[in-house]
């Protein structure tokens, strides 16, 4: 069994025989560990990051939601550019907001998604477990806003960014939980808003 530490400091054992665990919440989402056939590579997470990142991991959608200032859904509008400021290399992507589940963000506005790692200029610096966002793709992001409200910083060391992989389904890299990839599905209730 593999053990991992959650952001609440609990150790959770994950057995290799578990295919899926479903957590039903009263919120808009259902969180589950994903079928092992979906890999980080399918989510555009480079292997063998050159920058190791220590960050909290989250046990379930409720914990992610509680820690996030905002939860937004949107489409990436560019291939990213190097971000200035901060002590770690970052790539900034423009996100057109399509839906807001939590926080004070206007639908139709543009946020700058600040991701760890410089994936656009040489020398490239990949942050371990952090996906490279793709222009034209839809994502669900659990994060915190900058003081001016223009930038969003995804939780879990930039891994709390789920790629839309099916109708109403967003898949998050394994770095979000510290174990398996996970899926967040929108429920029918309130689905028009998010």
Secondary structure, 3 states (H helix, E strand, C coil): CEEEECCCCCEEEECCCCCCCEEECCCCEEEEECCCCCCHHHHCECCCCCECCCCCCCCCHHHHHHHCCEEEEEEECCCCEEECCCCCCEEEEEEEEEEEEECCCCCCCEEEEEEECECCCCCCECECCCECCCCCCEEEEEEEECCCCCEEEEHHHHCCEEEEEECCEEEECHHHCCCCCEEEEECCCCCCCC
